[in-house]
């Protein structure tokens, strides 16, 4: 199995801990896939600053190939947050830095590289929307994280993403079951092959438009202390896709009901384990540059 994360990277700055952690949706998926036994790579833009070099070093140290990523002049993305009773609370971010302002465009060389992976994953925070048709044309499966914000649920945005996505993930913990199923149906109607909704402690739902499978969350025992919930959604997605890839998922072999059910279980298991990891995948450093007041 070969998994490529294409897009965002960021520093997660925990103000209550005074620590910076490497992260970003596409980075996390690549790192978690590697931890689950897949070959993995990350493709994106690093800021040409101390934070960018630290991010690059941390990702490579996890066994993820970063050889095709680039450094560009500008600051790295930084998000600020704190943890209260195990739950992360985001306080702000600097817009993603140079990674978002000047993202990679896929030329022939990079498309050949991406086409060597079973699955390429990207997200709404990556400015990669225009590259999805190119990725889909390589034959690699494409997954895309649509996050939870309303701006990424509009018909216009979904129409840019879904026709080129073999899997879309939607975070739906703020929606009830009926609203969640309606959103999944809309994503399928607009072209996604499979749509997955995570709903926090209420579990997850996946559908291909014909088969719908639901599963409960793997809850943390009351006697156990959660470290933080950073990366739990990314861990769920990674456990889900690695399970499907191990079962032979491809465009020529869509997943069966049983395979979808097993993948939901694997995703829930990965998300549960992630509750006991500091940050997304550890590797903390003392916080670097002061954060602008607008990020608090």
TORFI-389307 format. One record per residue (C-alpha): residue in one letter; x, y, z. Coordinates in pm, whole numbers, plus 32768, in hexadecimal, padded with zeros to 4 digits. Example, Ala and Ser with C-alpha at 12.3 -4.5 7.8 and 13.67 -1.06 7.14 Angstrom:
2
+------+------+------+------+
: type :   xx :   yy :   zz :
+------+------+------+------+
:    a : 84CE : 7E3E : 830C :
:    s : 8557 : 7F96 : 82CA :
+------+------+------+------+
//
This chain:
296
+------+------+------+------+
: type :   xx :   yy :   zz :
+------+------+------+------+
:    x : 8000 : 8000 : 8000 :
:    x : 8081 : 8159 : 7FA4 :
:    x : 7FDF : 8298 : 8028 :
:    x : 8037 : 83FF : 7FCC :
:    x : 7FCE : 8532 : 8093 :
:    x : 7FBD : 865D : 7FA7 :
:    x : 7F8A : 87BA : 8032 :
:    x : 7F92 : 885A : 8188 :
:    x : 808F : 8851 : 829E :
:    x : 8080 : 8925 : 83D8 :
:    x : 810F : 895E : 8531 :
:    x : 8010 : 8919 : 8644 :
:    x : 806F : 8A04 : 8760 :
:    x : 7FE2 : 899B : 88B2 :
:    x : 7FE1 : 8AD9 : 8981 :
:    x : 7F96 : 8A21 : 8AC6 :
:    x : 80C5 : 893F : 8A94 :
:    x : 81B5 : 8A36 : 89F4 :
:    x : 81FB : 8932 : 88E8 :
:    x : 81EC : 8923 : 876D :
:    x : 8182 : 87DD : 86C5 :
:    x : 819E : 8780 : 8553 :
:    x : 8052 : 8747 : 84A7 :
:    x : 7F63 : 8797 : 838D :
:    x : 7E52 : 86BB : 82FC :
:    x : 7F1E : 8637 : 81D7 :
:    x : 8058 : 860A : 82A8 :
:    x : 7F96 : 854C : 83B3 :
:    x : 7EFA : 845D : 82B9 :
:    x : 8050 : 840D : 8227 :
:    x : 80EE : 83D9 : 837E :
:    x : 7FCB : 8308 : 8402 :
:    x : 7FCC : 8231 : 82C6 :
:    x : 813E : 81EF : 82FC :
:    x : 80FA : 818F : 8465 :
:    x : 7FF4 : 8098 : 83E8 :
:    x : 80ED : 7FEF : 8304 :
:    x : 80BD : 80A1 : 81B8 :
:    x : 81CD : 8146 : 80EF :
:    x : 8189 : 82BA : 8107 :
:    x : 81FA : 8407 : 807D :
:    x : 81A1 : 8573 : 80B1 :
:    x : 819C : 866E : 7F93 :
:    x : 817B : 87E0 : 7FDC :
:    x : 8221 : 892E : 8022 :
:    x : 82EC : 8977 : 815B :
:    x : 8331 : 8AD6 : 81D5 :
:    x : 849B : 8B43 : 81C1 :
:    x : 84AD : 8B86 : 8335 :
:    x : 850E : 8AC9 : 8471 :
:    x : 83AE : 8A3C : 8496 :
:    x : 83AC : 89BD : 8330 :
:    x : 84F5 : 8909 : 8358 :
:    x : 847E : 8873 : 84A2 :
:    x : 8341 : 87F5 : 83F8 :
:    x : 840A : 8759 : 82DE :
:    x : 84F4 : 86AF : 83D5 :
:    x : 83D8 : 8626 : 84AD :
:    x : 8318 : 8594 : 8386 :
:    x : 844E : 84F1 : 82F4 :
:    x : 84A2 : 8460 : 844B :
:    x : 8354 : 83A5 : 843F :
:    x : 83C9 : 82E8 : 830A :
:    x : 82FB : 83BA : 8218 :
:    x : 839C : 8415 : 80CB :
:    x : 83B3 : 8590 : 80A6 :
:    x : 84AA : 8590 : 7F85 :
:    x : 83BD : 8633 : 7E8B :
:    x : 8349 : 874C : 7F71 :
:    x : 83DF : 88A8 : 7F53 :
:    x : 8440 : 89CF : 802F :
:    x : 83C6 : 8B2A : 7FCF :
:    x : 8411 : 8C7E : 805E :
:    x : 8310 : 8CDB : 8166 :
:    x : 828E : 8C78 : 82B9 :
:    x : 8203 : 8B26 : 831A :
:    x : 8097 : 8AF5 : 8378 :
:    x : 8054 : 8B06 : 84EE :
:    x : 7F12 : 8AB4 : 85A4 :
:    x : 7EE9 : 8B0C : 8713 :
:    x : 7E1E : 8A39 : 8803 :
:    x : 7DFF : 89BF : 8964 :
:    x : 7D7E : 8880 : 8A03 :
:    x : 7C66 : 8886 : 8B04 :
:    x : 7BF9 : 873C : 8BA2 :
:    x : 7C9E : 867F : 8A84 :
:    x : 7BE7 : 8740 : 8973 :
:    x : 7CAA : 8821 : 8888 :
:    x : 7C2C : 8984 : 885A :
:    x : 7CA8 : 8A42 : 872B :
:    x : 7CEE : 8BB0 : 876B :
:    x : 7D60 : 8C25 : 8614 :
:    x : 7E5C : 8BFE : 84FD :
:    x : 7F2F : 8CD0 : 8410 :
:    x : 7E7D : 8C5F : 82D5 :
:    x : 7F64 : 8B3B : 8293 :
:    x : 8097 : 8C02 : 822E :
:    x : 8151 : 8BCA : 80E9 :
:    x : 80CF : 8A64 : 80D7 :
:    x : 7F75 : 8AEB : 8087 :
:    x : 7FD4 : 8C33 : 7FDC :
:    x : 80C2 : 8B91 : 7EE4 :
:    x : 805E : 8A20 : 7EC6 :
:    x : 80F2 : 8920 : 7DDA :
:    x : 8070 : 88FD : 7C7A :
:    x : 8097 : 879D : 7BF4 :
:    x : 8177 : 8793 : 7AC2 :
:    x : 81C1 : 8659 : 79FA :
:    x : 82D7 : 85ED : 7AE8 :
:    x : 8201 : 8610 : 7C20 :
:    x : 80D6 : 856B : 7B7B :
:    x : 81AD : 8440 : 7B22 :
:    x : 8218 : 8430 : 7C8E :
:    x : 80B2 : 844D : 7D11 :
:    x : 803A : 8347 : 7C1B :
:    x : 8118 : 8247 : 7CC4 :
:    x : 803C : 8246 : 7DFC :
:    x : 7F04 : 817A : 7E3E :
:    x : 7E5D : 82A6 : 7EE0 :
:    x : 7EA0 : 841D : 7EE5 :
:    x : 7E00 : 84E6 : 7FFC :
:    x : 7DC1 : 865E : 800B :
:    x : 7CE5 : 8755 : 80C5 :
:    x : 7C2E : 88A1 : 80C8 :
:    x : 7D5B : 8941 : 8174 :
:    x : 7E48 : 88F0 : 8055 :
:    x : 7DD8 : 89CE : 7F34 :
:    x : 7DE7 : 8892 : 7E60 :
:    x : 7C8B : 889C : 7DC8 :
:    x : 7D0A : 88EC : 7C6C :
:    x : 7DFE : 87C8 : 7C75 :
:    x : 7CF9 : 86BB : 7CBD :
:    x : 7C9B : 8678 : 7B4F :
:    x : 7E0D : 863C : 7B03 :
:    x : 7E30 : 8550 : 7C2A :
:    x : 7CF7 : 848E : 7BCE :
:    x : 7D7C : 8464 : 7A6B :
:    x : 7EB4 : 83B2 : 7AEC :
:    x : 7DE2 : 8286 : 7B56 :
:    x : 7E35 : 82AC : 7CC8 :
:    x : 7D11 : 82B3 : 7DB7 :
:    x : 7CCC : 8411 : 7E3A :
:    x : 7C46 : 8461 : 7F96 :
:    x : 7BEE : 85BE : 800B :
:    x : 7B9E : 8646 : 8165 :
:    x : 7A7C : 873F : 8153 :
:    x : 7A9B : 879A : 82C4 :
:    x : 7970 : 882F : 837C :
:    x : 7949 : 899A : 830A :
:    x : 7815 : 8A06 : 8247 :
:    x : 78E8 : 8AAF : 813A :
:    x : 795C : 8955 : 80CE :
:    x : 77F8 : 88CB : 80BC :
:    x : 776F : 89B4 : 7FB1 :
:    x : 76F9 : 891E : 7E65 :
:    x : 7805 : 89E1 : 7DAD :
:    x : 7920 : 895C : 7E85 :
:    x : 78A2 : 87F5 : 7E89 :
:    x : 7884 : 87FF : 7D0F :
:    x : 79F7 : 8856 : 7CFB :
:    x : 7A5E : 8731 : 7DD6 :
:    x : 796F : 860B : 7DC3 :
:    x : 798C : 85AE : 7C51 :
:    x : 7B01 : 8571 : 7C85 :
:    x : 7AF2 : 84C5 : 7DD9 :
:    x : 7AE0 : 8351 : 7E1E :
:    x : 7AA2 : 83A5 : 7F8D :
:    x : 7A38 : 84E3 : 803F :
:    x : 7A41 : 850D : 81B7 :
:    x : 7952 : 85F9 : 8267 :
:    x : 7969 : 8650 : 83D9 :
:    x : 7802 : 864F : 8456 :
:    x : 780C : 864A : 85D3 :
:    x : 773A : 8789 : 85D1 :
:    x : 7627 : 86EA : 84FC :
:    x : 7518 : 85F0 : 8554 :
:    x : 74F3 : 84A3 : 84A2 :
:    x : 73F8 : 851C : 83A1 :
:    x : 74C6 : 864C : 8346 :
:    x : 75FE : 8575 : 8329 :
:    x : 755B : 8478 : 8240 :
:    x : 74D4 : 8592 : 8166 :
:    x : 762F : 8629 : 8147 :
:    x : 76C8 : 84DA : 80EB :
:    x : 75BA : 84A1 : 7FE5 :
:    x : 7601 : 85F8 : 7F52 :
:    x : 7775 : 85AC : 7F36 :
:    x : 772A : 8464 : 7E84 :
:    x : 7631 : 850D : 7D9A :
:    x : 773C : 8609 : 7D3D :
:    x : 7832 : 84FB : 7CD7 :
:    x : 78ED : 846E : 7E04 :
:    x : 790E : 82F3 : 7DF9 :
:    x : 7909 : 82C6 : 7F74 :
:    x : 78A8 : 83C4 : 807F :
:    x : 790E : 839B : 81EC :
:    x : 788D : 8465 : 8314 :
:    x : 7931 : 8465 : 8469 :
:    x : 7852 : 84D1 : 858A :
:    x : 7936 : 84CA : 86B9 :
:    x : 78AB : 83F6 : 87D2 :
:    x : 7775 : 83B1 : 86FD :
:    x : 783C : 82D5 : 8613 :
:    x : 7859 : 82DF : 8498 :
:    x : 778D : 82A3 : 835D :
:    x : 780A : 8242 : 8203 :
:    x : 774D : 821A : 80BB :
:    x : 778F : 81DC : 7F4C :
:    x : 762E : 8242 : 7EEF :
:    x : 75B0 : 80DA : 7EF4 :
:    x : 7641 : 8049 : 8031 :
:    x : 7640 : 810C : 8178 :
:    x : 76F7 : 8090 : 82AE :
:    x : 76F9 : 8129 : 8409 :
:    x : 77DD : 80DF : 852E :
:    x : 7802 : 8156 : 8692 :
:    x : 7935 : 8207 : 8719 :
:    x : 7A36 : 8153 : 87EF :
:    x : 7A08 : 8221 : 892A :
:    x : 7B16 : 8263 : 8A29 :
:    x : 7AD5 : 81C5 : 8B7D :
:    x : 7A73 : 82C1 : 8C8A :
:    x : 7B98 : 8252 : 8D5D :
:    x : 7C90 : 82A6 : 8C49 :
:    x : 7D1F : 8402 : 8C11 :
:    x : 7D22 : 8485 : 8AAD :
:    x : 7E63 : 853A : 8A4E :
:    x : 7DBC : 860A : 893E :
:    x : 7CDF : 85D7 : 880C :
:    x : 7DCB : 8673 : 870E :
:    x : 7DD5 : 85A0 : 85D2 :
:    x : 7CB7 : 84B7 : 862F :
:    x : 7BF4 : 84FE : 84F1 :
:    x : 7D2B : 84D1 : 841C :
:    x : 7D76 : 838B : 84D3 :
:    x : 7C14 : 830E : 848F :
:    x : 7C33 : 835C : 831D :
:    x : 7D87 : 82B6 : 8305 :
:    x : 7D19 : 817B : 83B8 :
:    x : 7BEB : 8170 : 82D1 :
:    x : 7CAA : 8194 : 8189 :
:    x : 7DC9 : 80AE : 81EB :
:    x : 7CCA : 7FA1 : 8242 :
:    x : 7C22 : 7FC9 : 80EE :
:    x : 7D6D : 7FC7 : 8034 :
:    x : 7DD7 : 7E8B : 80EA :
:    x : 7C8F : 7DEE : 8076 :
:    x : 7CDF : 7E40 : 7F0B :
:    x : 7C20 : 7F86 : 7ED8 :
:    x : 7C52 : 8021 : 7D82 :
:    x : 7B78 : 80C8 : 7C7E :
:    x : 7B4F : 7F75 : 7BDA :
:    x : 7AF7 : 7ED4 : 7D2A :
:    x : 7A0D : 7FB2 : 7DF8 :
:    x : 79EF : 7F52 : 7F68 :
:    x : 78E1 : 7E60 : 7FD6 :
:    x : 77F8 : 7E91 : 80FE :
:    x : 78D1 : 7DAF : 81D6 :
:    x : 7A0C : 7E69 : 8171 :
:    x : 7969 : 7FB9 : 81C4 :
:    x : 78FB : 7F33 : 8317 :
:    x : 7A5A : 7EB2 : 8361 :
:    x : 7AEE : 8000 : 82F5 :
:    x : 7A07 : 80BD : 83E2 :
:    x : 7A7D : 7FDE : 84FD :
:    x : 7BEA : 801A : 849F :
:    x : 7BAF : 8191 : 848F :
:    x : 7B09 : 8198 : 85E3 :
:    x : 7C24 : 80CA : 8676 :
:    x : 7D29 : 81BB : 85E9 :
:    x : 7C6B : 82EB : 866B :
:    x : 7C51 : 824E : 87C6 :
:    x : 7DC9 : 820F : 87D0 :
:    x : 7E0C : 8374 : 875E :
:    x : 7D69 : 83FD : 889C :
:    x : 7EA0 : 8393 : 895B :
:    x : 7FA2 : 8440 : 887A :
:    x : 8023 : 85A0 : 88BA :
:    x : 7FD7 : 867B : 878F :
:    x : 7FAD : 85C2 : 8648 :
:    x : 80DF : 84E2 : 8664 :
:    x : 81B5 : 8573 : 8778 :
:    x : 830D : 8600 : 8720 :
:    x : 82CA : 8742 : 87E2 :
:    x : 83BD : 8863 : 87F6 :
:    x : 83B5 : 8995 : 88DA :
:    x : 82DC : 8AA2 : 883B :
:    x : 8396 : 8B82 : 8748 :
:    x : 8340 : 8CDD : 86CF :
:    x : 8240 : 8DB0 : 878E :
:    x : 80DD : 8D96 : 8705 :
:    x : 8029 : 8EC9 : 8684 :
:    x : 7F08 : 8F3D : 875E :
:    x : 7E16 : 8EFF : 863C :
:    x : 7E53 : 8D89 : 8660 :
:    x : 7DDA : 8D76 : 87C8 :
+------+------+------+------+
//
